[in-house]
Amino acid sequence: MLICSFISLSSGMIVTRSMTAFARQEEQTQQGDLTWEIRSVNHRYLETSLRLDERFRPLEMKMKKLFSDKLARGKVDASLRYKTPEDQQSSVKIDRDLAQSIIAHCDDLAMLTTRPAPVDMLKVIQWPGVLQADSLDQAALNKAVMASLSLAIDELIDTRETEGAALQQMIAQRCVEINNIAIDVRARMPDILEQQRTRLAERVAELQVQLDPERLEQEMVMLAQKSDVAEELDRLQSHITEVQNVLQRNEPTGRRLDFLMQELNREANTLGSKSINTETTRHSVELKVLIEQMREQIQNIE
């Protein structure tokens, strides 16, 4: 049942998102050419960093709001490159007040040194905001910028979901392997206990001591109680079922999955500590390897 449910999940709607993604959106508008580049990596919360031309700084809060509306987690770096239309590049005006302020500050700094350098007017012109397009419709440009950003974020989400589908499939496969190990250990426990009974009886015979059959049975009961892993296997399989359920949720699942990895690792450790057989010890190690593989990938899930 568990294996079949995972297979059906892989063919259904993608709901898992990776936090590692890249998007590039180019837009040619009447107000100029816009190019957005967005990179995101894993992070505990949503942290957005924007690199913008100064003319777009008033939009910064709206931009971050757009990111928070569409994304839940991840460290996001977004940059916008803007190129004015060809017919406006030769028609510009200078913000004289800003230019005079920059030059005045340069003169103030020159007084602090005995070898002042002359003010480079080209650099003054290149200062953000000094040169302005004469007939630029800033409101229309702002609208185009926000629309382009929305498309770029949608592209980023598509990439996140594509990456998330691969992570989802990998996690599902590991869960099937863990479930199979649990089934195998449960099925072999009676044989393992019987082997321990035989080994104990042989050891008593080697020592040539008389041991009351009732006492031998008591020892075996105590050994069975100490090595009983039924509860651990039940919880292990229960956590696997919960991982399957979480992967099908249409919401951010990374934190919940990370918590479940901790619970799975706890059961694997207990299984190893109760082991009385090299085979169950090997299974415990295999479980830890599979759980760690999942945990590493879950760090990238939103």
Steps between C-alpha positions, in 0.01 A plus 500: 500500500778742590691439176189541285407827667845646431478402133167674461642807673781537246250521215278756672520876533836640610467671836852479643730797435875521525649821634791480254406660167582765241282714274567760231230721355557745214233752406503760224258783570436849371668627817818300439651152525470318832703195602435322830733231636396315814698239692380315809661252739386327816441707814296463817284798413431722200782752458484723192786716371439744212752674270324787328557826318434788739196606299328175606581520872150630586367165373718292733234430764244405234753267341577326829127468565462329163772252593342427840159447337639233269787342697520365853871427559840546341779754464412693185731734306331701225656755266341729242682643199327786321580649160323814384337502156729594211297811414540633854869431552588822311237704679601529863513768764731554793381524856704811574424507871621143544809562285589817695458313828737223384760753382474694827562183700800422282639850571449445875692174481778666298563739789589203721803404294813679379479331159142540383400342170286696256131415488428257217187639334438175315467320832269772626275446198506124564378548856148347535234762436722772351398419143127465441302423187320814393167343413507188719159386625612369840154374599473287185857380551426399859197304387707319238769421758251343742333299222838373383598408856179303544579297188857443621378369836254269323789364294700452820210307652479277193870422537454434871219257429702319233787459747252411770355218290843338481547538877152361560571192291832438674343528845215270398747236380697517826178465697414182310846361580462586870158338510639184338778484760244530781291220346808279469615559858150430636477175303843378614471579870350156596788322322754730665358426846500126426864523393579674828319224691705233321823694553426538874422129537821408318698733724352338811589155362858612431537619858363163621268653754149400585250774432139459596279507184272748672797729573609467136154602390507800735831610352356475150193701601722772644714499186191524281371795701831686479528440126134561418494761222134468401415845634798657325402335172140615544611860557749477214229395256259755645750780438553374144125518439499855638785598265288371212202707618709814543642469148146517364414828673468807282693720742859551624607172660875532563485562875252219562712258298812606689327420829394158370862425406597557863231257613606239244862530609400451863325171419796382291736570793277308740481209259879489491535518879261205544666290234609147602593395150746628241225506240277735698805715572566521126137593440529777759802643319317481166207687652728778625660535157161525327367747757810719467466500121143622537592756764766658278252545216218619727719795598425634150121458520293812556 
